[in-house]
Amino acid sequence: MYRGTTPTLEIKITGIEVSELESIYITLKQYQKEVTKSTEDITIDEIRNTLYIPLSQEDTLTLSRGYVYVQMRAVTKDGLAVASEIVMKTMEEILKEGVIT
């Protein structure tokens, strides 16, 4: 993943059907910096049991070069709170800083 780009994170869910999730939060964290996306930002693919999370240029520019930790937390329709394992992604640097149009 590169800073200043607009990647879409793909998170394959195991152990629970995505159709059972009611409130979903995807958090990217690096040191004191944090980007969180919630249910309305996420596309849910019930057939593949996968979540797709688009990130904006502003989102990726918030983070620095290096490792970024990513985790999904959610509440099911039955009120059960669940969390994924924390995964580590790599954020790569760019030469031209800032949002481009």
N, CA, C and O of each residue as an XYZ file, in Angstrom:
404
protein
N       0.864     -1.160      0.000
C       0.000      0.000      0.000
C       0.915      1.228      0.000
O       1.925      1.270      0.703
N       0.537      2.226     -0.807
C       1.332      3.441     -0.893
C       0.579      4.623     -0.285
O      -0.639      4.737     -0.422
N       1.319      5.494      0.384
C       0.744      6.725      0.908
C       0.181      7.530     -0.255
O       0.733      7.487     -1.355
N      -0.903      8.262     -0.033
C      -1.449      9.152     -1.046
C      -2.204      8.447     -2.151
O      -2.581      9.079     -3.138
N      -2.436      7.139     -2.006
C      -3.197      6.405     -3.012
C      -4.561      6.030     -2.435
O      -4.862      6.327     -1.279
N      -5.376      5.377     -3.253
C      -6.739      5.025     -2.838
C      -6.965      3.510     -2.936
O      -7.779      3.054     -3.739
N      -6.246      2.736     -2.121
C      -6.423      1.292     -2.172
C      -7.745      0.866     -1.538
O      -8.348      1.616     -0.770
N      -8.179     -0.331     -1.866
C      -9.327     -0.937     -1.196
C      -8.824     -2.156     -0.444
O      -8.315     -3.104     -1.044
N      -8.968     -2.125      0.869
C      -8.577     -3.275      1.682
C      -9.625     -4.359      1.518
O     -10.820     -4.071      1.445
N      -9.184     -5.596      1.461
C     -10.075     -6.746      1.352
C      -9.847     -7.617      2.582
O      -8.740     -8.106      2.809
N     -10.896     -7.807      3.370
C     -10.780     -8.620      4.583
C     -11.734     -9.794      4.494
O     -12.954     -9.627      4.515
N     -11.158    -10.993      4.392
C     -11.929    -12.233      4.354
C     -12.250    -12.616      5.799
O     -11.349    -12.769      6.625
N     -13.545    -12.771      6.096
C     -13.984    -13.083      7.450
C     -14.158    -14.590      7.607
O     -14.756    -15.242      6.750
N     -13.641    -15.137      8.693
C     -13.825    -16.545      9.003
C     -14.433    -16.667     10.402
O     -14.225    -15.807     11.259
N     -15.171    -17.726     10.614
C     -15.727    -17.984     11.942
C     -17.099    -17.387     12.173
O     -17.762    -17.724     13.154
N     -17.541    -16.501     11.281
C     -18.858    -15.877     11.411
C     -19.283    -15.377     10.028
O     -18.439    -14.991      9.219
N     -20.550    -15.385      9.768
C     -21.060    -14.888      8.490
C     -21.143    -13.359      8.548
O     -21.608    -12.794      9.538
N     -20.689    -12.699      7.484
C     -20.738    -11.235      7.464
C     -22.169    -10.716      7.538
O     -22.397     -9.592      7.984
N     -23.129    -11.518      7.108
C     -24.536    -11.113      7.177
C     -25.007    -10.973      8.618
O     -26.030    -10.337      8.872
N     -24.276    -11.559      9.566
C     -24.615    -11.466     10.989
C     -24.058    -10.208     11.652
O     -24.436     -9.872     12.775
N     -23.154     -9.513     10.952
C     -22.522     -8.327     11.535
C     -23.411     -7.110     11.363
O     -23.934     -6.852     10.279
N     -23.575     -6.370     12.440
C     -24.434     -5.181     12.413
C     -23.615     -3.893     12.414
O     -23.793     -3.051     11.534
N     -22.741     -3.730     13.365
C     -21.866     -2.554     13.442
C     -20.443     -3.031     13.218
O     -19.932     -3.864     13.967
N     -19.799     -2.494     12.172
C     -18.456     -2.940     11.803
C     -17.506     -1.749     11.841
O     -17.841     -0.656     11.384
N     -16.324     -1.976     12.390
C     -15.278     -0.953     12.428
C     -13.973     -1.588     11.972
O     -13.577     -2.644     12.466
N     -13.309     -0.935     11.028
C     -11.986     -1.357     10.581
C     -11.033     -0.240     10.988
O     -11.211      0.913     10.596
N     -10.020     -0.592     11.780
C      -9.074      0.407     12.264
C      -7.679      0.104     11.745
O      -7.192     -1.024     11.828
N      -7.049      1.142     11.207
C      -5.644      1.093     10.816
C      -4.905      1.957     11.819
O      -5.290      3.103     12.051
N      -3.850      1.424     12.416
C      -3.145      2.175     13.445
C      -1.637      2.067     13.238
O      -1.094      1.013     12.908
N      -0.994      3.211     13.450
C       0.457      3.297     13.335
C       0.924      4.325     14.350
O       0.656      5.517     14.202
N       1.622      3.868     15.378
C       2.050      4.736     16.473
C       0.815      5.448     17.035
O      -0.128      4.782     17.462
N       0.799      6.767     17.044
C      -0.356      7.508     17.578
C      -1.376      7.857     16.495
O      -2.408      8.460     16.789
N      -1.098      7.486     15.261
C      -1.999      7.804     14.151
C      -3.010      6.683     13.962
O      -2.669      5.505     14.068
N      -4.267      7.059     13.679
C      -5.323      6.064     13.533
C      -6.336      6.499     12.475
O      -6.731      7.663     12.415
N      -6.748      5.545     11.646
C      -7.815      5.758     10.670
C      -8.836      4.659     10.925
O      -8.488      3.478     10.932
N     -10.102      5.042     11.135
C     -11.158      4.055     11.358
C     -12.277      4.273     10.360
O     -12.742      5.393     10.148
N     -12.697      3.174      9.753
C     -13.834      3.168      8.838
C     -14.953      2.378      9.517
O     -14.699      1.395     10.213
N     -16.191      2.819      9.306
C     -17.323      2.136      9.934
C     -18.252      1.547      8.879
O     -18.009      1.686      7.680
N     -19.296      0.901      9.325
C     -20.200      0.130      8.480
C     -20.585      0.857      7.192
O     -20.562      0.253      6.120
N     -20.933      2.123      7.276
C     -21.401      2.847      6.081
C     -20.295      3.050      5.045
O     -20.586      3.354      3.889
N     -19.024      2.885      5.445
C     -17.896      3.026      4.523
C     -17.504      1.700      3.874
O     -16.682      1.673      2.959
N     -18.089      0.605      4.345
C     -17.637     -0.741      3.999
C     -18.627     -1.408      3.046
O     -19.840     -1.299      3.225
N     -18.103     -2.098      2.031
C     -18.933     -2.929      1.155
C     -18.854     -4.359      1.656
O     -17.767     -4.893      1.877
N     -20.016     -4.975      1.835
C     -20.092     -6.334      2.363
C     -20.464     -7.288      1.231
O     -21.480     -7.106      0.561
N     -19.627     -8.308      1.025
C     -19.885     -9.344      0.027
C     -20.253    -10.621      0.782
O     -19.382    -11.341      1.270
N     -21.560    -10.889      0.871
C     -22.034    -12.041      1.631
C     -21.652    -13.357      0.966
O     -21.455    -14.355      1.660
N     -21.543    -13.385     -0.351
C     -21.187    -14.623     -1.057
C     -19.744    -15.029     -0.739
O     -19.471    -16.201     -0.480
N     -18.830    -14.068     -0.758
C     -17.420    -14.353     -0.472
C     -17.086    -14.203      1.009
O     -15.961    -14.480      1.427
N     -18.072    -13.760      1.808
C     -17.876    -13.514      3.243
C     -16.672    -12.578      3.454
O     -15.780    -12.836      4.262
N     -16.696    -11.492      2.694
C     -15.565    -10.573      2.642
C     -16.027     -9.132      2.803
O     -17.121     -8.768      2.371
N     -15.182     -8.314      3.430
C     -15.419     -6.884      3.575
C     -14.432     -6.144      2.672
O     -13.260     -6.511      2.588
N     -14.918     -5.099      2.000
C     -14.071     -4.245      1.163
C     -14.113     -2.836      1.731
O     -15.182     -2.247      1.891
N     -12.941     -2.308      2.030
C     -12.840     -1.006      2.682
C     -12.011     -0.067      1.813
O     -10.789     -0.204      1.745
N     -12.671      0.897      1.140
C     -11.911      1.850      0.331
C     -11.255      2.909      1.219
O     -11.862      3.412      2.163
N     -10.019      3.229      0.898
C      -9.300      4.287      1.615
C      -9.096      5.464      0.673
O      -8.876      5.283     -0.524
N      -9.169      6.654      1.214
C      -8.970      7.867      0.423
C      -7.493      8.272      0.455
O      -6.704      7.726      1.227
N      -7.136      9.235     -0.393
C      -5.781      9.793     -0.349
C      -5.502     10.353      1.039
O      -4.416     10.166      1.588
N      -6.497     11.047      1.605
C      -6.328     11.642      2.939
C      -6.061     10.565      3.986
O      -5.232     10.744      4.878
N      -6.780      9.434      3.867
C      -6.582      8.332      4.818
C      -5.146      7.832      4.774
O      -4.493      7.716      5.811
N      -4.651      7.534      3.570
C      -3.307      6.953      3.467
C      -2.217      7.981      3.743
O      -1.127      7.619      4.185
N      -2.497      9.263      3.488
C      -1.518     10.301      3.813
C      -1.412     10.539      5.314
O      -0.426     11.109      5.780
N      -2.408     10.111      6.072
C      -2.375     10.218      7.535
C      -1.261      9.341      8.100
O      -0.695      9.642      9.151
N      -0.953      8.257      7.396
C       0.012      7.272      7.876
C       1.389      7.508      7.269
O       1.518      8.144      6.223
N       2.406      6.993      7.931
C       3.791      7.145      7.485
C       4.301      5.847      6.888
O       3.659      4.802      6.997
N       5.449      5.926      6.264
C       6.100      4.729      5.746
C       6.373      3.786      6.908
O       6.802      4.215      7.980
N       6.123      2.507      6.691
C       6.383      1.513      7.738
C       5.194      0.594      7.926
O       4.313      0.509      7.071
N       5.181     -0.085      9.044
C       4.116     -1.041      9.318
C       2.859     -0.361      9.836
O       2.924      0.582     10.625
N       1.713     -0.858      9.377
C       0.402     -0.392      9.813
C      -0.363     -1.615     10.316
O      -0.403     -2.647      9.646
N      -0.956     -1.498     11.477
C      -1.739     -2.588     12.041
C      -3.201     -2.399     11.676
O      -3.721     -1.286     11.740
N      -3.868     -3.490     11.292
C      -5.262     -3.439     10.848
C      -6.070     -4.466     11.641
O      -5.648     -5.610     11.811
N      -7.240     -4.039     12.123
C      -8.133     -4.954     12.849
C      -9.590     -4.609     12.577
O      -9.957     -3.442     12.440
N     -10.409     -5.650     12.503
C     -11.858     -5.504     12.376
C     -12.477     -5.795     13.737
O     -12.138     -6.783     14.388
N     -13.388     -4.921     14.156
C     -14.214     -5.178     15.335
C     -15.648     -4.979     14.902
O     -15.941     -4.130     14.059
N     -16.545     -5.764     15.480
C     -17.952     -5.674     15.085
C     -18.847     -6.176     16.200
O     -18.406     -6.832     17.144
N     -20.119     -5.843     16.056
C     -21.167     -6.360     16.932
C     -22.156     -7.087     16.032
O     -22.562     -6.564     14.994
N     -22.544     -8.299     16.435
C     -23.492     -9.067     15.642
C     -24.911     -8.610     15.923
O     -25.149     -7.834     16.848
N     -25.851     -9.090     15.127
C     -27.265     -8.771     15.323
C     -27.761     -9.268     16.671
O     -28.745     -8.752     17.199
N     -27.084    -10.270     17.234
C     -27.432    -10.803     18.559
C     -26.718    -10.086     19.692
O     -26.884    -10.447     20.857
N     -25.920     -9.067     19.360
C     -25.230     -8.290     20.388
C     -23.883     -8.844     20.813
O     -23.310     -8.373     21.795
N     -23.360     -9.836     20.096
C     -22.057    -10.418     20.402
C     -20.960     -9.531     19.823
O     -20.990     -9.213     18.635
N     -19.997     -9.129     20.640
C     -18.864     -8.328     20.164
C     -17.761     -9.271     19.694
O     -17.376    -10.193     20.414
N     -17.252     -9.036     18.479
C     -16.207     -9.884     17.907
C     -15.055     -9.014     17.404
O     -15.221     -7.821     17.154
N     -13.896     -9.633     17.264
C     -12.721     -8.932     16.742
C     -11.888     -9.907     15.923
O     -11.849    -11.103     16.212
N     -11.229     -9.387     14.910
C     -10.318    -10.207     14.108
C      -8.937    -10.164     14.739
O      -8.667     -9.383     15.652
N      -8.080    -11.024     14.226
C      -6.676    -10.916     14.585
C      -6.165     -9.588     14.033
O      -6.722     -9.046     13.078
N      -5.121     -9.082     14.631
C      -4.481     -7.876     14.112
C      -3.488     -8.313     13.035
O      -2.626     -9.160     13.270
N      -3.628     -7.718     11.851
C      -2.689     -8.021     10.773
C      -1.819     -6.805     10.506
O      -2.214     -5.667     10.759
N      -0.635     -7.068      9.992
C       0.312     -6.002      9.724
C       0.431     -5.816      8.207
O       0.694     -6.769      7.474
N       0.238     -4.590      7.755
C       0.405     -4.230      6.349
C       1.590     -3.263      6.275
O       1.971     -2.651      7.272
N       2.158     -3.140      5.090
C       3.272     -2.220      4.896
C       2.787     -0.991      4.132
O       2.129     -1.110      3.098
N       3.117      0.177      4.648
C       2.816      1.444      3.973
C       4.111      1.931      3.343
O       5.126      2.094      4.020
N       4.060      2.162      2.032
C       5.236      2.608      1.293
C       5.190      4.118      1.083
O       4.120      4.726      1.096
N       6.345      4.702      0.892
C       6.484      6.151      0.733
C       6.182      6.576     -0.709
O       6.209      5.758     -1.629
N       5.897      7.857     -0.885
C       5.719      8.478     -2.187
C       6.648      9.682     -2.295
O       7.117     10.189     -1.276
N       6.916     10.142     -3.501
C       7.795     11.300     -3.682
C       7.032     12.609     -3.653
O       7.496     13.577     -3.050
N       5.850     12.664     -4.303
C       5.046     13.885     -4.323
C       4.077     13.833     -3.156
O       3.166     13.007     -3.135
N       4.268     14.694     -2.206
C       3.433     14.740     -1.008
C       2.108     15.429     -1.297
O       2.029     16.277     -2.186
N       1.078     15.075     -0.559
C      -0.206     15.754     -0.637
C      -1.209     15.059     -1.544
O      -0.885     14.122     -2.275
N      -2.434     15.551     -1.470
C      -3.523     15.032     -2.296
C      -3.323     15.539     -3.714
O      -3.035     16.719     -3.919
N      -3.474     14.658     -4.690
C      -3.347     15.059     -6.085
C      -4.723     14.984     -6.762
O      -5.578     14.192     -6.367
N      -4.914     15.808     -7.771
C      -6.195     15.806     -8.506
C      -5.942     15.625     -9.978
O      -6.886     15.595    -10.768
